Amino acid sequence: MKKLSVINKIIYLLNSVLATVLLLSYLLPLVSPEKIPAFAILSLFVPTLIILNIFFVIYWTIKLKKHFFLSAIILVIGWFFSNPPYKLTENKSSLNDDLKVMSYNVRMFNHWKWTDDPNIPKKISAFVSDKSPDILCFQEYYTLEKQPFLYPYKYVRTKNKKDKIGLAIYSKFPIINQGSLDLKNTSNNIIFVDIVRKKDTIRVYNLHLQSLELNTNKENFGQENSEKLIARLKERFKKQAEQTEVFTAHEKQWKGKEIVAGDFNNTSYSWVYNQISKDKKDTFIEAGKGFGKSYNYWFPMRIDFILTDKNAIVNQFSSFPEKNSDHFPILTRINW
């Protein structure tokens, strides 16, 4: 530090703080939000922390200073103990009998006019028709928006008869069983179906975990002050943890082929993701490229996932920049 200028000393101090926070973030998957809810908030910012630490490595390397080792070592640790925020290569292989699975939070098909475009429902229908997934999982599905999805089988579930917002699973293959986990004290939910494809029965879960209800277009995400924002996030992450425990308890009863899709409202650096993804393949990690961004925000947030069991082969993964919702649709091709 003695040979650094005053400005570089300040930069290195900031570097040290952000590197330490990134190091602590590697513990996130091990700590339930029910125990330390404030710690869970950090999961939303891990991709940004990684990018900033990469910047520091580049900065100190250009300056020919050994200070680059601090962030470099922590990034290397993360490479082995954390999920990659960015994939350099992708798997483009495919087979004719791949199962194409799409997950899409459609934000009620713009029923409440989040955007001024009146053609959002038609655009979503056209997009789905073009991609033609075999299994289609919708979150924030609005039952009053009649959509011409030409699928022979479907399961649509709202929390009660009065609600019009819920979850839907469309399938080209017969649905022989269906159900809802009926999460308590929330408008969010988890549903499932069992489909028969060839001689296989495949369990498909569609998750929409507790929404954070953040307005990304407003200061403090729509909260009056930072204290209220933090309090809200703590409460929402605790609910996510409770819902995750409900899911994992239910899932343990199933021993066959499985697909878990949906909007987790949390990142791959969270305890929630760690619990749900145990003994599964993340289709983005297996076959994706880039950030896998699934939420329409300025920095890359991957909060929508398609997971499958360890025996599956993931041949492709794509995230599409379709701005018909505040989420981007994701699609994968799976085989066994």
N, C-alpha and C positions, 0 to 999 in steps of 0.2 A: 504493500500500500504506500510505502514511503516514496517510491519513484513515480507514483501516479499524480496527475494534476488534480486539482480540486474537483473539477467536473467529473473526471474518471473515478475519483474516490466515491462520489455520490452515485455514479452509475454502478459501481461495483457493490456498494451497499444495497442498492435496489436489486441488483442481480442476486445477492446473497439471500435477501428476504424471499424473492420469488422462487429461487431454487429450493429453499427450505420448505416453502409451502407446497411445491410440486412433490418433493420427497414425502411429505406428510400425506399427500393425496393418494399415494400408493397403498395406504392403509384403509382407504375408504371402503373397499369391498368387504372388509373384515368387521366393520363397526356398524351395527344396526342403528338406523335413525331413531328407533325407540329409546336407545340408550343416550346417544349424543346427537340430537336432531340438528343442532347448529353445524356440526361437522359435515352433515350430508349436503348442505348447500354448496360446499366446495366442488361437488361432483359436476355441477353445471359449467364450471370454469376450467376444468382440467385441460381441454384442448387449447384454450387460450394460454394457459401456463406453459404448455409444451412449446407452442409457437414462440412465446416470449423468450424462453430459455434457448431455443435454437438461434434466435436473434443475438442473444448474448454470446453464444459460442462463435458465431460469425464475426461479431464486433471485436471480440478480444483476439481472434485469430488474425484479423486484418491489422490490428494494432501490434501484432507479434508479442502478445502478453500471455504468460502462462495462466492467467486468471480464467481462461476459457475452460480449464480442467473442471472447475466447480460444476457448471451446468452440464458439461459433456459427460461427466461421471454419472450424474443423476439421470440424465436422459438414457444412458446405457442401462442403468438399473431398471428404468421404466420399460425399456425394450424387452427385457426378460420377464418382468413381473407385472406388466400392465398391457392392456389392449392397444394396438396401434391406432393413432388418430387418422393415419393416412396410409393407403395401400398403393404401392408403386406399380404392382402388376395385378392383372386380373385373370381369372379362368374363363376362357371363351368356349370351352368344349361343351357339347350338348349331344343328347341322344333323342331319337324320335319319340321315345316313350317317357321322356322326362315329365315330371309333374310340375306345372307352372303355378306358382303361388304368388298372389299379390296381397299386400296390406296397404290400406289407404284410409287416412283420417280425412273425411270429406267436408268437415265443418258444416254439417247440415245442408249440404249442397247450396250454400250461400242463401238459405231461406230468409235469414234476417238481414240480408243485404250488407254483408261485411265489405263487399266491394261493389262498385257501380256496374259491373258487367252483368247484364241480365241473362247471358248465355252460359253461365257457369254449369248448370245441370246438364245441358246438352254437351258441353265440352268434356265433362267427366264421363258421360255415357259414351261419347265417341272415342275417348282415350281407352277406356276399358274394353270396348269392342275391338279396337285396333290391336291391343296386346293380348286379348282373349285368354286370360288366365284360367286354369282348370279349377282353382280354388281362389275365392275372392273374399277377403276379410275387410269389412268396413267398420270404422269407428265414427262416432258422432253421425250415425245414420239417422235420417229424418224420414219418418214413415209417410208424411203428407206429400213429400216430393216423389211422385210416381215416376220411376225410372224404367226404361225398357231394357233391363238386363235379361238377356235371353238365356237363362239357366234353368234346367229342369228341376233342380233341387235347391232349397234355401231354408235358412233358419234365421228369423228376425226376432229380436227380443228387446223390449223396452222394460223399464223397471216395474211398471204397473200399467193397467189399461188406459189410464189418463195420459201417461207420458207418450210423447211422439218421438223422442230421441232415444237411441239405443245402439245396439250392435247388430251386425248382420254377417252371415256366412253364406255365400253362394257356391254351388258345386256342380260340376258336370257329371259327378258320380253319385250314386245313391247314398242318401243319409239314412242310416239305420238306427241312430241314437242321437239325442240332443239334450242339452241341459244348460242351466244357468247357475252360477255360484251365488247370485243375489247378494252382492256386497252390501253391507249395512251402512246406514248413515252417510250415503253418498249417491250422486247421480251416475257415478262410474260403475263398471261391471266387468265380468268375465263370463264368456259363454264358450260352449264346446260342441262339437259334433263328431260322430264316428262315421267315416265314409268307407265304402267298399270299392276298391280299385283292383281289378283282376281278382286275385285270390287274397289280397291284403285288406285288412281293416286298419285304417289310419285315424288316429285321434288328432283333431285339429282344435286348438284353443285360440280364441280371439280375445285379447286383453286390452282393456282401456283403464289403466291405473289412474289413481287420483290426479286430477288436473291441478296444475299450479295456479291457474287463472291469472296469468301475467299478461298485461297489455304491453307488448313490446314497442308500441309506438309512442308511449308516454314516459315521462320522467318517473323514476322509481317504479317502473312497470305499472303505473296507475295507482300506486299507493301514496298517501299523503306525506309519508316520511319513511326513512330507512328502517326505523324501529318497527313500524307496522309491516313493512315488507318482510323483514327477517322473521317476525312472529308468524306471519302467514306461511312462509316457506317451511318453518319448523313444523307447524301443524300438518301441512300437506305431506311432508316427507314421512312423518310418523304414520299417517294414514296409509301411505304407500307400503310401508313396512308391514302393517297389519294385513293389508290386502295380499301382499306377497306370501305371507304365512298361510293365508286361506288357500291360495293357489297351490303352493307346494304340498300342502296336506292332501288336497284333492288329487293332484297329479300322481302322487305316490301309488295310488290305486291302479294306475294304468301301466302296463308292462310292454305294450307293443310299439309299433312305429308311431312317430309323433311329430307334429308341427306346432310350434308356439309362435304366434304372430300378434302384432298389435302396437299400440302406442303406450309405451311404458312411462312417458312423461318424466324420464330420467335417462342418464347417459350410461354408456358401457363401463364407466368408472365407479359406479354406485354399488352399494350393498344390494339393492333391489335387483339389478341386473345380474350380479354375481350369484345370487340365490336361484334366480329363474334359469340361468344359463348353465347351471351345473350339469355335467354329463351330456352336454349338447354341443352342436356345432352352430356357430353364428355364421349365417350365410354370407354376410358382408366380409368377414374375416377370411372365410374359405375361398371366396371367388370374386370379391368386389375390387373396385379401384377408386382412388381419390379419397375424399373425406366421408363418402357415404351419407352426406348431409340429407336429413329428412325433415328439418324444420326451417321455415322461411324466416331466418334471422341473419343478421350481418356476420356473425361468426359461426363456424361449422358446428352444428348440433345434430348429433345422431341419437334420436330418442325413439325412433320407430324401428322395430326389429322383426326378423323372421329367423327363428331358431329351429333346428331339427335334431333328431337323435344321432348318436355317434355312428350308427351303422349306415347312415345316409351318405350319398355322394352329392356334393353341391357342385353343379356344373356352371352356373352363371348367377350373377347378382347385378342388379341395376337400380339406381335411384334416379328418378326423372324430374327435371326442373319445371314441372307443370305447376303454374301459379293459379290453380283453381281452388286452393285452400291455403291455410297457414301451414299445412304439412305437404310434403312431397310423397308421391306414391313410390313404393319399392316393390321389386319383382325378382323372384329367384326361380331357378330350375333345379329340381331335386330328383334323384333317382336312388334306388336301393339295390 
